[in-house]
Amino acid sequence: MMNRVVLVGRLTKDPDLRYTPNGVAVATFTLAVNRTYTNQQGEREADFINCVIWRRPAENVANFLKKGSLAGVDGRIQTRNFEGQDGKRVYITEVVADSVQFLEPRNASSQGRANDFGGNPFGDDQRSQGQSYGQNQNQRNNQNFTRTNEDPFSNDGQPIDISDDDLPF
């Protein structure tokens, strides 16, 4: 059997970092992932997917990602349930992340999309934080890659402002 999820999207709000009574870090965040098609009005819709990550990677997510950050999540789907305050059974489905990749430089909001997929998109500071990136893979990918302005989040280097009123929760 297989249970594997790979997502790329933007955080809808800052990650929420908490600690269990035993001192284990856990971070929760919601990832907005665009659908590959448009609706009848020609607008692209998105899914809002709840994610959770544990231990040291949870602390890294809380320290380096914020609302609007582009992130890649690799993990599995998990469903849990509990009895709510009204006595009814509540079911929660979420992605339990094995790893989260930071897909833009830490200071991208102040510099815009400075990397344009050239060089190290994570910046020197994140490479030293343990984020891996294959230089040979990057060079191979850049040989036949022409950047086009298809990014719906592209905004000429200005910070992305997602209003809380635009979110469904």
Summary of the structure (lengths in Angstrom):
residues: 169
radius of gyration: 17.6
end to end distance: 32.9
largest distance: 58.8
contacts: 401
relative contact order: 0.17
helix: 19%
strand: 38%
